[in-house]
Amino acid sequence: MNLEFFNTHSHAGRLEIIWEHGTFLAQRGRRGYRIALYDLGNFFAEIWTNPHTDYISMVRGYKSKKALEPYLGKISIESMMEW
């Protein structure tokens, strides 16, 4: 799976990919949205949901490390390691 392939899919298709292959890492809030971060191996993806209606308004994938900054205090790497 790579970001370019992910981005060729529809909104619903990207959600399916995340739910099938993604690993949940963290959640944050911004501008009234609940944003969930997932690891997909070679890239990360976010699902933006309105918490009042549960409507998913955006699903995006990215490789940018800068986009991960809002999550730095929320991610535990222990869950990503095999003991």
KOLTI-249740 format. One record per atom (N, C-alpha, C): z, y, x; residue in one letter. Coordinates in steps of 0.2 Angstrom, whole numbers, padded with zeros to 4 digits, always signed. Example, Ala and Ser with C-alpha at 12.3 -4.5 7.8 and 13.67 -1.06 7.14 Angstrom:
// KOLTI-249740
+0039-0028+0066A +0039-0022+0062A +0039-0016+0066A +0035-0011+0064S +0036-0005+0068S +0039+0000+0064S 
//
This chain:
// KOLTI-249740
+0000-0006+0004M +0000+0000+0000M +0000+0006+0004M -0004+0011+0003N -0004+0017+0006N -0005+0023+0001N -0003+0029+0004L -0003+0035+0000L -0010+0036-0004L -0015+0036+0000E -0022+0037-0003E -0023+0032-0009E -0022+0026-0008F -0023+0021-0014F -0018+0023-0019F -0012+0025-0018F -0007+0027-0023F -0010+0033-0027F -0013+0038-0024N -0015+0044-0027N -0021+0043-0031N -0025+0037-0030T -0031+0036-0034T -0029+0034-0041T -0023+0032-0042H -0021+0029-0049H -0019+0035-0054H -0019+0033-0060S -0017+0038-0065S -0009+0039-0065S -0006+0043-0069H +0001+0044-0069H +0004+0038-0071H +0002+0034-0076A +0005+0028-0078A +0004+0022-0072A -0002+0022-0069G -0003+0018-0063G +0002+0019-0058G +0003+0025-0056R +0008+0027-0051R +0015+0025-0052R +0017+0026-0059L +0024+0023-0061L +0024+0016-0060L +0019+0012-0062E +0019+0005-0061E +0020+0003-0054E +0017+0006-0050I +0017+0004-0043I +0024+0006-0040I +0027+0011-0042I +0034+0013-0040I +0039+0008-0043I +0038+0006-0049W +0043+0001-0052W +0042-0006-0049W +0036-0008-0047E +0035-0014-0044E +0036-0015-0037E +0035-0010-0033H +0035-0010-0026H +0040-0005-0023H +0043-0001-0026G +0047+0005-0023G +0054+0003-0023G +0058+0006-0018T +0065+0005-0017T +0068+0011-0019T +0073+0012-0024F +0076+0018-0025F +0080+0020-0020F +0080+0026-0018L +0084+0029-0012L +0089+0034-0015L +0087+0039-0019A +0092+0044-0021A +0089+0048-0027A +0094+0052-0030Q +0092+0056-0035Q +0095+0063-0034Q +0091+0068-0037R +0093+0075-0036R +0091+0079-0043R +0093+0085-0043G +0091+0089-0049G +0088+0095-0046G +0083+0098-0050R +0080+0104-0048R +0076+0107-0054R +0078+0113-0056R +0075+0117-0061R +0075+0113-0068R +0080+0110-0069G +0081+0106-0076G +0078+0099-0076G +0076+0097-0070Y +0073+0090-0070Y +0078+0085-0066Y +0077+0079-0067R +0081+0074-0063R +0075+0071-0059R +0076+0071-0053I +0071+0068-0048I +0073+0062-0044I +0070+0057-0045A +0071+0051-0041A +0067+0049-0036A +0069+0048-0030L +0066+0046-0024L +0065+0039-0023L +0059+0037-0021Y +0058+0030-0019Y +0054+0029-0013Y +0056+0023-0009D +0053+0022-0003D +0047+0016-0005D +0041+0018-0003L +0036+0013-0004L +0033+0011+0003L +0037+0010+0008G +0035+0008+0015G +0032+0013+0019G +0026+0015+0018N +0022+0020+0022N +0022+0027+0019N +0026+0028+0013F +0026+0034+0011F +0032+0034+0006F +0034+0040+0003F +0039+0041-0002F +0036+0043-0009F +0039+0042-0014A +0037+0045-0021A +0043+0047-0025A +0041+0052-0029E +0046+0055-0033E +0044+0054-0040E +0049+0053-0045I +0048+0053-0052I +0052+0059-0055I +0048+0064-0058W +0052+0070-0061W +0052+0069-0068W +0059+0069-0071T +0060+0067-0078T +0064+0073-0081T +0063+0074-0087N +0067+0079-0091N +0073+0075-0094N +0079+0077-0092P +0084+0073-0094P +0086+0073-0101P +0084+0078-0104H +0085+0079-0111H +0080+0075-0116H +0074+0074-0114T +0069+0070-0118T +0067+0064-0114T +0069+0063-0108D +0067+0057-0104D +0059+0057-0103D +0056+0062-0104Y +0049+0063-0103Y +0048+0064-0095Y +0043+0059-0093I +0041+0060-0086I +0036+0064-0085I +0037+0070-0082S +0032+0075-0081S +0028+0075-0075S +0031+0072-0069M +0027+0072-0063M +0029+0065-0059M +0024+0062-0056V +0024+0057-0052V +0020+0059-0045V +0024+0059-0040R +0020+0061-0034R +0022+0057-0028R +0017+0056-0023G +0019+0053-0017G +0017+0057-0011G +0021+0056-0006Y +0020+0061+0000Y +0023+0057+0006Y +0020+0060+0012K +0023+0058+0018K +0027+0063+0022K +0027+0069+0019S +0030+0075+0023S +0038+0074+0024S +0040+0074+0030K +0047+0074+0031K +0051+0080+0028K +0047+0086+0028K +0050+0092+0025K +0052+0091+0018K +0048+0087+0014A +0050+0086+0007A +0056+0081+0006A +0058+0078+0011L +0064+0074+0011L +0071+0078+0012L +0070+0084+0014E +0076+0088+0016E +0081+0088+0010E +0079+0089+0004P +0084+0090-0001P +0088+0083-0002P +0086+0078+0000Y +0089+0071+0000Y +0094+0069+0005Y +0094+0073+0011L +0097+0071+0017L +0104+0069+0016L +0108+0073+0012G +0115+0071+0011G +0116+0066+0006G +0111+0063+0003K +0112+0059-0003K +0109+0052-0001K +0106+0051+0004I +0103+0044+0006I +0108+0040+0011I +0109+0034+0009S +0113+0030+0013S +0108+0025+0016S +0108+0025+0023I +0103+0020+0026I +0106+0013+0026I +0113+0012+0024E +0115+0005+0024E +0112+0001+0019E +0110+0004+0013S +0106+0000+0008S +0099-0002+0011S +0097+0001+0016M +0090-0001+0019M +0090-0006+0024M +0096-0007+0027M +0097-0012+0032M +0099-0019+0030M +0097-0024+0033E +0099-0031+0032E +0104-0033+0037E +0110-0035+0034W +0116-0037+0039W +0116-0044+0040W 
//
